[in-house]
Amino acid sequence: MKINLSSITTSKEYFQYVCNLIGEHYKSRGFKYSSSRPKISYTSEDIKLEISFWSSRSNEFGEYINLEIIPRFFSIKLKNVKKGYLFSNTSILLKKYSDDKSRIRVIHIYGETIEQKDEYSRESVIKENNHCNINYFTETKFNKIIDFIDSKIIYWIERIKSEEGILELTENIPDSVSYYLKESPNFINYCEINFPDINIKQRLGIAKDNQ
C-alpha cells in the first residue's frame, strides 16, 4: 500500500484521503464503501453493520486530525422499528473496571494504555478509545486502525449470532451500557427471539428471574 500525502493541503482533504484508504481496504473484503459521508457497511444473514468515520472541527492541519470510528449494529428482521437498530460503540467498547468510581483505563487504537482519575465519574470503566490522530499517517497507523476495526467491531457480527456472544456482550458491563441496551427494544427482542434460554431482561437488570 502506498501512502502519498504530498498534494494534500487541508485537514478535510487529509481526513478524506485516510477514509478512502480504509474504505478501499474493506471493499476488497466484501464491504460497501460510501465516500461522500464516509462509512463502510456489511450485511451478514440477519445482522447489518455500519461503521461511520467522523472528524472534528477543531482539527489543526500538521498537528491533529481526528478520526472517530462509530459502529452501529442492526437486525434486518426487526427493521420496522428504528431500522432494526440494536446497539452502537458504547455497548461494545466499555467494561467495568474497579470499585473506585474515579478510576478510568483508556486503551488507545495505536496501543497506548492510560490510567486516569476522574473525580466526577459515576463508574469506573475500561474504555477502548474509538478516536485517534491520523496526522503524520503511516502504514503502521493504518494497520493499527484496521486491527481495531477487525478485533473490536467486526468481531461482533458473528458473535451476536450465538448465545455465547450475547453472554459475552452483556457480561461485566457498566451501568451506562446496561441502560443503553435496556433502552433498545430491538436488542431485547432480538435476544428473546433468537436466544430464549437467556433471560436477557434479568441480565440487564430489568426483571428478576421468573423461575
C-alpha positions in Angstrom: 0.0 0.0 0.0 1.3 3.4 -1.0 0.5 6.5 1.1 1.1 9.8 -0.7 0.1 12.9 1.2 2.3 15.3 -0.7 -0.6 17.1 -2.5 -2.9 17.4 0.5 -3.1 20.9 2.0 -6.2 20.9 4.3 -7.4 18.8 7.2 -10.6 17.9 5.2 -8.6 16.5 2.3 -6.4 14.6 4.7 -9.3 13.0 6.5 -11.0 12.1 3.3 -7.8 10.5 2.0 -7.4 8.3 5.0 -11.1 7.3 4.9 -10.7 6.3 1.3 -7.7 4.1 2.2 -9.8 2.4 4.8 -12.8 2.1 2.6 -10.8 0.6 -0.3 -9.3 -2.0 2.1 -12.8 -3.1 3.2 -14.3 -3.1 -0.3 -11.8 -5.8 -1.1 -13.3 -7.8 1.7 -16.9 -7.5 0.6 -18.0 -4.3 2.4 -19.7 -1.4 0.7 -18.0 2.0 1.0 -19.6 5.4 0.8 -17.1 8.2 0.4 -19.4 11.2 0.5 -20.2 10.7 4.1 -17.5 8.2 4.8 -18.7 4.8 6.1 -18.4 1.1 5.4 -21.3 -1.4 5.7 -21.7 -5.1 5.6 -24.7 -7.4 5.8 -24.4 -11.0 7.1 -27.6 -13.0 7.4 -29.8 -11.1 9.9 -27.1 -8.6 11.0 -26.1 -5.4 9.3 -23.1 -3.4 10.5 -22.5 0.3 9.5 -19.2 2.0 10.5 -19.1 5.7 10.1 -16.0 7.8 10.1 -16.3 11.3 11.7 -13.8 14.0 12.3 -13.6 17.3 14.3 -14.0 21.0 13.6 -11.0 21.6 15.9 -8.6 19.8 13.6 -5.2 21.5 13.1 -3.5 20.6 9.9 0.0 19.4 10.6 -0.8 18.8 14.3 -4.0 16.9 15.0 -6.6 15.4 12.6 -9.3 13.4 14.4 -10.7 10.1 13.2 -13.7 8.8 15.1 -14.9 5.3 14.3 -18.6 4.8 15.1 -20.2 1.4 14.5 -23.9 0.7 14.6 -25.4 -2.8 14.5 -28.9 -3.6 13.1 -31.2 -6.6 12.9 -32.7 -7.0 9.4 -35.6 -9.0 10.7 -36.6 -6.2 13.1 -36.1 -3.3 10.7 -39.6 -2.0 11.2 -38.6 -0.4 14.5 -35.8 2.2 14.2 -34.4 0.4 11.1 -33.7 -2.6 13.4 -31.1 -0.7 15.4 -29.5 -2.9 18.1 -26.6 -1.0 19.7 -23.5 1.1 18.9 -19.9 1.6 20.0 -20.8 2.3 23.7 -22.1 -1.2 24.2 -19.0 -3.0 22.9 -16.2 -0.7 23.9 -16.9 -0.3 27.7 -16.4 -2.7 30.5 -16.4 -2.4 34.3 -13.1 -1.7 35.9 -12.7 -1.2 39.6 -14.7 -0.3 42.8 -13.1 3.1 42.7 -15.5 5.1 40.6 -12.9 7.7 39.7 -10.5 5.2 38.0 -10.7 5.1 34.2 -8.5 3.0 32.0 -8.3 4.1 28.3 -6.8 1.8 25.7 -5.9 3.7 22.6 -6.0 2.5 19.0 -2.3 2.8 18.5 -1.6 0.7 21.6 -1.0 3.1 24.4 -2.9 2.5 27.7 -3.5 5.4 30.1 -4.8 5.2 33.7 -6.8 8.3 34.5 -8.6 9.7 37.6 -11.9 11.4 37.1 -13.4 12.7 40.3 -16.7 13.3 38.6 -17.0 9.9 37.1 -20.1 7.9 38.1 -18.5 4.5 37.4 -15.1 3.0 36.8 -14.6 1.7 33.3 -12.1 0.2 30.8 -12.6 2.1 27.6 -11.4 1.1 24.2 -11.0 4.6 22.6 -12.5 4.9 19.2 -10.7 8.1 18.4 -7.2 8.6 17.0 -5.0 11.2 15.5 -4.3 10.4 11.8 -1.9 13.2 11.3 1.5 12.0 10.1 -0.3 9.0 8.7 1.8 5.9 8.2 1.3 2.3 7.2 1.7 1.3 10.9 -1.1 3.6 11.9 -3.2 2.2 9.1 -2.6 -1.4 10.3 -3.5 -0.4 13.9 -6.8 1.1 12.8 -7.6 -2.0 10.7 -6.8 -4.2 13.6 -9.0 -2.1 15.9 -12.0 -2.3 13.5 -11.5 -6.0 12.9 -11.0 -7.1 16.5 -13.2 -4.7 18.4 -16.1 -4.1 16.0 -16.3 -6.6 13.1 -15.7 -9.4 15.6 -19.2 -8.9 16.9 -21.0 -9.6 13.6 -20.7 -13.3 14.2 -20.5 -13.2 17.9 -24.0 -11.8 18.4 -25.4 -14.6 16.4 -24.6 -17.0 19.2 -25.7 -17.5 22.8 -22.1 -17.3 23.9 -21.7 -14.0 22.1 -24.7 -12.4 23.8 -23.5 -13.6 27.2 -20.1 -12.1 26.4 -21.6 -8.8 25.3 -23.7 -8.5 28.5 -21.0 -9.7 30.9 -19.3 -7.2 33.3 -20.9 -4.2 31.7 -21.1 -0.8 33.4 -24.5 0.7 34.3 -24.3 3.1 31.4 -24.1 0.2 28.9 -26.9 -1.7 30.7 -29.0 1.4 30.4 -28.4 1.8 26.6 -29.2 -1.8 26.0 -32.4 -1.6 28.1 -33.5 1.4 26.0 -33.1 -0.6 22.8 -36.3 -2.6 22.3 -34.8 -4.3 19.3 -31.9 -5.7 21.2 -34.2 -7.2 23.8 -36.5 -8.6 21.1 -33.5 -9.9 19.1 -32.3 -11.8 22.2 -35.7 -13.1 23.2 -36.4 -14.4 19.7 -33.0 -16.0 19.0 -31.9 -17.0 22.4 -34.9 -17.8 24.6 -32.7 -19.7 27.1 -31.1 -16.4 28.1 -33.1 -14.2 30.5 -31.9 -11.0 28.9 -34.1 -8.8 31.0 -32.6 -10.3 34.1 -29.1 -9.8 32.8 -29.8 -6.1 32.1 -31.5 -5.7 35.5 -35.0 -5.2 34.0 -36.7 -8.1 35.7 -35.9 -10.8 38.2 -35.8 -14.4 37.1 -39.4 -15.8 37.0 -38.3 -19.3 37.9 
